[in-house]
């Protein structure tokens, strides 16, 4: 008759980690977690431009007069950098607004979808371009557009977020 250890396969012994190995494994896992979080952050916010969230309780008062560009900065309408963001969820709105602006002499530098849906159209502007922003809000009066100064630095002179009215 055979002995039990001859019949059963030997148990695998798990090697116990030494305290230094345990510490090294924890440090490596912490670094890995840190790198994954940083990578996720960059992927999530790549190309996203921070814009202030419009105050949904405020009502826009459309301007009745169009100001002239004589008190505006040295850039002309066609030299300004304008970014157009679609916050309606409707694809055709971007082209419609872009054509309206181009027919008025403005050059749209970039069109993209907004990160969120917006209720109201907002024309964000650098302080030197307030007159142009008012002109754009007048052009977009059918969208009930309001103007608002940028609260952060951006590479664009004006950013228009199209809202669903």
Rosetta blueprint (number, residue, H / E / L):
1 X L
2 X L
3 X L
4 X H
5 X H
6 X H
7 X H
8 X L
9 X L
10 X L
11 X L
12 X L
13 X L
14 X L
15 X L
16 X L
17 X L
18 X L
19 X H
20 X H
21 X H
22 X H
23 X H
24 X H
25 X H
26 X H
27 X H
28 X H
29 X H
30 X H
31 X H
32 X H
33 X H
34 X H
35 X H
36 X H
37 X H
38 X H
39 X H
40 X H
41 X H
42 X H
43 X H
44 X H
45 X H
46 X L
47 X L
48 X L
49 X L
50 X L
51 X L
52 X L
53 X L
54 X L
55 X L
56 X L
57 X L
58 X L
59 X L
60 X L
61 X L
62 X L
63 X L
64 X L
65 X L
66 X L
67 X L
68 X L
69 X H
70 X H
71 X H
72 X L
73 X L
74 X L
75 X L
76 X L
77 X L
78 X L
79 X L
80 X L
81 X L
82 X E
83 X E
84 X E
85 X E
86 X E
87 X L
88 X L
89 X L
90 X L
91 X L
92 X H
93 X H
94 X H
95 X H
96 X H
97 X H
98 X H
99 X H
100 X H
101 X H
102 X H
103 X H
104 X L
105 X L
106 X L
107 X L
108 X E
109 X E
110 X E
111 X E
112 X E
113 X E
114 X L
115 X L
116 X L
117 X L
118 X L
119 X L
120 X L
121 X L
122 X E
123 X E
124 X E
125 X E
126 X L
127 X H
128 X H
129 X H
130 X H
131 X H
132 X H
133 X H
134 X H
135 X H
136 X H
137 X H
138 X H
139 X H
140 X L
141 X H
142 X H
143 X H
144 X L
145 X L
146 X E
147 X E
148 X E
149 X E
150 X L
151 X L
152 X L
153 X L
154 X L
155 X L
156 X L
157 X L
158 X E
159 X E
160 X E
161 X E
162 X E
163 X L
164 X L
165 X L
